[in-house]
């Protein structure tokens, strides 16, 4: 059975970070992301369509996608 991953809202993604005791800064360091970009995604100022924003959105599980190295 092929199930789609559960996507989170920006509020749920932020709550998931809080639940795991991870700050935005820690998440960004771990994944080599720009902190302002991740903040913009979580606050709805960016949509995560291309490049680093898309990669961050996929890692936050607010956008479906595959990250290739």
C-alpha positions as CSV (number, residue, x, y, z in Angstrom):
1,X,0.0,0.0,0.0
2,X,1.4,3.4,-1.0
3,X,0.7,6.0,1.6
4,X,1.4,9.7,1.2
5,X,3.4,11.3,3.9
6,X,1.4,13.4,6.3
7,X,2.1,17.1,5.7
8,X,2.0,19.6,8.5
9,X,0.7,23.1,8.7
10,X,3.3,25.7,9.6
11,X,1.8,25.8,13.1
12,X,2.1,22.1,13.4
13,X,5.7,22.2,12.1
14,X,6.6,24.8,14.7
15,X,4.8,22.7,17.4
16,X,6.8,19.6,16.3
17,X,10.1,21.4,16.8
18,X,8.9,22.6,20.2
19,X,7.7,19.1,21.1
20,X,11.2,17.7,20.2
21,X,12.9,20.5,22.1
22,X,14.6,21.8,18.9
23,X,15.0,25.5,18.3
24,X,14.8,27.0,14.8
25,X,18.5,27.8,15.1
26,X,19.4,24.2,15.9
27,X,17.2,22.9,13.1
28,X,19.0,25.2,10.7
29,X,22.5,24.3,11.9
30,X,21.7,20.6,11.6
31,X,20.4,21.0,8.0
32,X,22.7,23.8,6.9
33,X,19.7,26.2,6.3
34,X,19.4,29.9,6.6
35,X,17.5,30.8,9.9
36,X,15.7,33.8,8.4
37,X,14.4,31.6,5.5
38,X,13.1,28.9,7.9
39,X,11.4,31.7,10.0
40,X,9.8,33.1,6.8
41,X,8.5,29.6,5.9
42,X,7.1,29.1,9.4
43,X,5.5,32.5,9.4
44,X,4.0,32.1,6.0
45,X,6.1,34.8,4.3
46,X,7.7,32.2,1.9
47,X,6.1,29.3,0.2
48,X,9.1,27.0,-0.4
49,X,8.8,26.7,-4.1
50,X,12.4,26.4,-5.2
51,X,16.0,26.0,-4.0
52,X,16.8,26.2,-0.4
53,X,13.3,27.3,0.5
54,X,11.8,24.2,-1.0
55,X,14.4,22.0,0.7
56,X,13.6,23.6,4.0
57,X,9.9,23.2,3.5
58,X,10.3,19.5,2.7
59,X,12.5,18.9,5.8
60,X,9.9,20.7,7.9
61,X,7.3,18.4,6.3
62,X,5.1,21.4,5.2
63,X,5.7,20.5,1.5
64,X,5.7,17.1,-0.2
65,X,8.9,16.3,-2.1
66,X,12.2,14.5,-2.4
67,X,15.5,16.0,-1.6
68,X,18.3,14.8,-3.8
69,X,22.0,15.4,-3.0
